[in-house]
Amino acid sequence: MRIALFATCVVDAMYPKVALATVRVL
């Protein structure tokens, strides 16, 4: 889970919209 959260944070920093979409999917 930590790796997933870390990846989400990195993506959120670069692509906020993509991160939001990922959160909705999860």
PDB file of N, CA, C and O in Angstrom:
ATOM      1  N   MET A   1       0.835  -1.206   0.000  1.00  0.00           N
ATOM      2  CA  MET A   1       0.000   0.000   0.000  1.00  0.00           C
ATOM      3  C   MET A   1       0.865   1.250   0.000  1.00  0.00           C
ATOM      4  O   MET A   1       0.513   2.250  -0.626  1.00  0.00           O
ATOM      5  N   ARG A   2       1.998   1.201   0.699  1.00  0.00           N
ATOM      6  CA  ARG A   2       2.856   2.388   0.763  1.00  0.00           C
ATOM      7  C   ARG A   2       3.348   2.772  -0.617  1.00  0.00           C
ATOM      8  O   ARG A   2       3.429   3.954  -0.950  1.00  0.00           O
ATOM      9  N   ILE A   3       3.681   1.759  -1.427  1.00  0.00           N
ATOM     10  CA  ILE A   3       4.169   2.038  -2.781  1.00  0.00           C
ATOM     11  C   ILE A   3       3.058   2.689  -3.594  1.00  0.00           C
ATOM     12  O   ILE A   3       3.304   3.623  -4.357  1.00  0.00           O
ATOM     13  N   ALA A   4       1.842   2.195  -3.429  1.00  0.00           N
ATOM     14  CA  ALA A   4       0.701   2.746  -4.163  1.00  0.00           C
ATOM     15  C   ALA A   4       0.457   4.188  -3.742  1.00  0.00           C
ATOM     16  O   ALA A   4       0.200   5.052  -4.580  1.00  0.00           O
ATOM     17  N   LEU A   5       0.537   4.444  -2.452  1.00  0.00           N
ATOM     18  CA  LEU A   5       0.320   5.808  -1.958  1.00  0.00           C
ATOM     19  C   LEU A   5       1.422   6.728  -2.446  1.00  0.00           C
ATOM     20  O   LEU A   5       1.158   7.868  -2.828  1.00  0.00           O
ATOM     21  N   PHE A   6       2.661   6.243  -2.436  1.00  0.00           N
ATOM     22  CA  PHE A   6       3.789   7.042  -2.902  1.00  0.00           C
ATOM     23  C   PHE A   6       3.612   7.384  -4.370  1.00  0.00           C
ATOM     24  O   PHE A   6       3.818   8.525  -4.783  1.00  0.00           O
ATOM     25  N   ALA A   7       3.223   6.377  -5.161  1.00  0.00           N
ATOM     26  CA  ALA A   7       3.020   6.593  -6.595  1.00  0.00           C
ATOM     27  C   ALA A   7       1.911   7.610  -6.811  1.00  0.00           C
ATOM     28  O   ALA A   7       2.011   8.466  -7.690  1.00  0.00           O
ATOM     29  N   THR A   8       0.859   7.519  -6.014  1.00  0.00           N
ATOM     30  CA  THR A   8      -0.256   8.459  -6.136  1.00  0.00           C
ATOM     31  C   THR A   8       0.209   9.874  -5.827  1.00  0.00           C
ATOM     32  O   THR A   8      -0.192  10.821  -6.504  1.00  0.00           O
ATOM     33  N   CYS A   9       1.054  10.024  -4.807  1.00  0.00           N
ATOM     34  CA  CYS A   9       1.564  11.353  -4.453  1.00  0.00           C
ATOM     35  C   CYS A   9       2.400  11.920  -5.586  1.00  0.00           C
ATOM     36  O   CYS A   9       2.280  13.099  -5.917  1.00  0.00           O
ATOM     37  N   VAL A  10       3.246  11.090  -6.184  1.00  0.00           N
ATOM     38  CA  VAL A  10       4.100  11.541  -7.281  1.00  0.00           C
ATOM     39  C   VAL A  10       3.246  11.958  -8.468  1.00  0.00           C
ATOM     40  O   VAL A  10       3.471  13.010  -9.066  1.00  0.00           O
ATOM     41  N   VAL A  11       2.265  11.127  -8.804  1.00  0.00           N
ATOM     42  CA  VAL A  11       1.383  11.437  -9.933  1.00  0.00           C
ATOM     43  C   VAL A  11       0.576  12.691  -9.633  1.00  0.00           C
ATOM     44  O   VAL A  11       0.347  13.517 -10.516  1.00  0.00           O
ATOM     45  N   ASP A  12       0.146  12.830  -8.384  1.00  0.00           N
ATOM     46  CA  ASP A  12      -0.645  13.991  -7.990  1.00  0.00           C
ATOM     47  C   ASP A  12       0.160  15.266  -8.174  1.00  0.00           C
ATOM     48  O   ASP A  12      -0.392  16.304  -8.539  1.00  0.00           O
ATOM     49  N   ALA A  13       1.460  15.196  -7.925  1.00  0.00           N
ATOM     50  CA  ALA A  13       2.317  16.368  -8.075  1.00  0.00           C
ATOM     51  C   ALA A  13       2.486  16.741  -9.544  1.00  0.00           C
ATOM     52  O   ALA A  13       2.595  17.920  -9.882  1.00  0.00           O
ATOM     53  N   MET A  14       2.507  15.723 -10.426  1.00  0.00           N
ATOM     54  CA  MET A  14       2.723  15.982 -11.853  1.00  0.00           C
ATOM     55  C   MET A  14       1.415  16.120 -12.617  1.00  0.00           C
ATOM     56  O   MET A  14       1.259  17.002 -13.462  1.00  0.00           O
ATOM     57  N   TYR A  15       0.470  15.222 -12.301  1.00  0.00           N
ATOM     58  CA  TYR A  15      -0.807  15.245 -13.027  1.00  0.00           C
ATOM     59  C   TYR A  15      -1.981  15.175 -12.049  1.00  0.00           C
ATOM     60  O   TYR A  15      -2.553  14.105 -11.843  1.00  0.00           O
ATOM     61  N   PRO A  16      -2.342  16.310 -11.446  1.00  0.00           N
ATOM     62  CA  PRO A  16      -3.441  16.354 -10.460  1.00  0.00           C
ATOM     63  C   PRO A  16      -4.727  15.739 -10.991  1.00  0.00           C
ATOM     64  O   PRO A  16      -5.390  14.987 -10.275  1.00  0.00           O
ATOM     65  N   LYS A  17      -5.094  16.044 -12.233  1.00  0.00           N
ATOM     66  CA  LYS A  17      -6.342  15.520 -12.803  1.00  0.00           C
ATOM     67  C   LYS A  17      -6.300  14.005 -12.891  1.00  0.00           C
ATOM     68  O   LYS A  17      -7.292  13.337 -12.600  1.00  0.00           O
ATOM     69  N   VAL A  18      -5.159  13.457 -13.290  1.00  0.00           N
ATOM     70  CA  VAL A  18      -5.027  12.001 -13.390  1.00  0.00           C
ATOM     71  C   VAL A  18      -5.142  11.375 -12.004  1.00  0.00           C
ATOM     72  O   VAL A  18      -5.763  10.325 -11.840  1.00  0.00           O
ATOM     73  N   ALA A  19      -4.548  12.015 -11.024  1.00  0.00           N
ATOM     74  CA  ALA A  19      -4.596  11.496  -9.657  1.00  0.00           C
ATOM     75  C   ALA A  19      -6.040  11.444  -9.163  1.00  0.00           C
ATOM     76  O   ALA A  19      -6.450  10.467  -8.536  1.00  0.00           O
ATOM     77  N   LEU A  20      -6.804  12.486  -9.445  1.00  0.00           N
ATOM     78  CA  LEU A  20      -8.203  12.513  -9.029  1.00  0.00           C
ATOM     79  C   LEU A  20      -8.974  11.388  -9.699  1.00  0.00           C
ATOM     80  O   LEU A  20      -9.813  10.747  -9.067  1.00  0.00           O
ATOM     81  N   ALA A  21      -8.699  11.145 -10.961  1.00  0.00           N
ATOM     82  CA  ALA A  21      -9.371  10.067 -11.690  1.00  0.00           C
ATOM     83  C   ALA A  21      -9.005   8.718 -11.067  1.00  0.00           C
ATOM     84  O   ALA A  21      -9.852   7.833 -10.948  1.00  0.00           O
ATOM     85  N   THR A  22      -7.741   8.568 -10.672  1.00  0.00           N
ATOM     86  CA  THR A  22      -7.285   7.317 -10.067  1.00  0.00           C
ATOM     87  C   THR A  22      -8.001   7.081  -8.743  1.00  0.00           C
ATOM     88  O   THR A  22      -8.416   5.962  -8.442  1.00  0.00           O
ATOM     89  N   VAL A  23      -8.142   8.132  -7.965  1.00  0.00           N
ATOM     90  CA  VAL A  23      -8.827   8.008  -6.669  1.00  0.00           C
ATOM     91  C   VAL A  23     -10.267   7.572  -6.886  1.00  0.00           C
ATOM     92  O   VAL A  23     -10.788   6.753  -6.128  1.00  0.00           O
ATOM     93  N   ARG A  24     -10.910   8.109  -7.908  1.00  0.00           N
ATOM     94  CA  ARG A  24     -12.305   7.736  -8.185  1.00  0.00           C
ATOM     95  C   ARG A  24     -12.406   6.264  -8.556  1.00  0.00           C
ATOM     96  O   ARG A  24     -13.353   5.584  -8.159  1.00  0.00           O
ATOM     97  N   VAL A  25     -11.429   5.768  -9.319  1.00  0.00           N
ATOM     98  CA  VAL A  25     -11.435   4.360  -9.727  1.00  0.00           C
ATOM     99  C   VAL A  25     -11.252   3.460  -8.507  1.00  0.00           C
ATOM    100  O   VAL A  25     -11.925   2.438  -8.376  1.00  0.00           O
ATOM    101  N   LEU A  26     -10.341   3.844  -7.621  1.00  0.00           N
ATOM    102  CA  LEU A  26     -10.082   3.036  -6.430  1.00  0.00           C
ATOM    103  C   LEU A  26     -11.222   3.197  -5.432  1.00  0.00           C
ATOM    104  O   LEU A  26     -11.192   2.595  -4.358  1.00  0.00           O
TER     105      LEU A  26
END
